[in-house]
């Protein structure tokens, strides 16, 4: 599946979760419901994927985790915050760089209309 098609399907799943639950819940709730929606859609994913940092030839497990890795080609950073901060965007871009994944979505479920809470990033 091409990355644009995959991204569209994933966004459709996010919209379904948001339509069903609405804003105001914990990030962990959206993550679990999103996982269920992805499963129902036949999309392969992993939750809370460990992301080691390689520094000068040494792998360091610093406790970083990717919220969701979709089809080994798309990183999702899920939020449920009043406002997405620049540090959230920087975090996703850094995760993408460390994981060598070119496309990422930052999804904030704590908005009235989910399309206003989705940002796509590319390296």
N, C-alpha and C positions, 0 to 999 in steps of 0.2 A: 504494500500500500504506500502510495506517495505521501510525503510529509504534509502537504496541504490538505489532502483528503483525510489523513489521520487527525490533523488538528481540528478540522471541521467536526468530525465524529466526536472527538473528546469534548469540544465546546458544546455540542448538542447534549452530551451526557451531563455536563455541568449545569446546563440550563434546566434540564429535567430535574436534577437534584434541587436546584434553587427554587424552581416552580413548585415542587412538592413540599419543601421544608420552609422556604422563606428565609429572611435574614435573621441574625441575632443569636445563633447557636454557636457552640464551641467548634473550633477548627477540626478537632478530632471527630466530631459527629459528621461533619461534611466529608471528611476523608473516608470514613467507613461507608457512608451512603454512596459516595462517588465510586468507591471500589465495587460496590454491588452493581451500580449502573453500568460500569465498564464491563463487568463480567456478563451481564445480561446482553450487552452489545457485542460480545465476542472479542473484545480488545484485550490483548495481553499487557499486563502491568505488574509492577512490584511496588510495595509500600515501604516507606522508611528505609531506603537503600543506604547502606553505609558508604560514606565518601571519604576515603583516606586522602591525606595531603602528601604529595611527594615533594620533598624539600631537599635539594642538593643530593639526589640519589637515594634518599631514605624515605620509605613509606611510613607515615605517621598516622595513627588512628587518633584523631582529635575529637571524635564524637559527632562529626557532621553527618547529617542525614538528608537525603533527597526525599521530599514528601512522597512523590510518585514518579516512577520511571515508566514511560509508556513505550511498548514495542522496542525497547533499547534505543530509541531515537528521539524522544521528546521528554523533557523534564517539566514537571509541574510543581510549582511552589504555591501551596494553598494558604490563604489567610482568611481570618474573620475579624477584621479590624475596622475601626471607624474611618481611617484614612491610610492608604498605602503611602509609606514613606520612601524616600530615595534609597535608604539602606536596604529595604526589601528588594528593590530592583537590583541593587548592587550585589546582594546575596545571590539572587538567581543567576545573574551573569557570571559570578565567580564559580558557582556550582557547575554551570554549563562548561566553563573553561576547564575546571579540574576534571570533569567527567568526559571531556571531549565530545560533548553533545552540542549540536549547532542550533537547536531550536528549543525554546522554553516558553511556558505560559505561566504568568502570575495571575492567579484567580482569587479575588477577594469576594467571599460570599456575603459579607455584611453590607450589602447595598440593596436598594429597592429593586433596581433593574440590573440583572447580572451583566448585560452587555457593557455596562458602565464599570464593571469590576474586573474586566479581562484585559490583559496586556500581553502582546506577543513580542518575544525577543529573539534576535538571531545574531549569531557570531559571524 
